[in-house]
Amino acid sequence: MVQRVGGSPKAYRCPGCDQEVAAGVPHVVAWPADELAGLGGPGDRRHWHTPCWSARGRRRPTPRHLR
């Protein structure tokens, strides 16, 4: 599932670039659609910068040890 949001009062970490999605910045929230398998709850949601979400198929996330 994917939802575009106009901003939120909280900052999040983008899994695409590992940078902060600042509070109030419009972005994309994505989560698994398979709620029957126990996925798709609030803990499964990821907040992405809109450009990172758009480029997710063309790039890989930065490995944690390189950050």
Secondary structure, DSSP 8 states (H G I E B T S, - for coil): -EEEES--SS-EE-TTTS-EE-TT--EEEE--S-GGGT-SSGGG-EEE-HHHHHTTTTS----GGG-
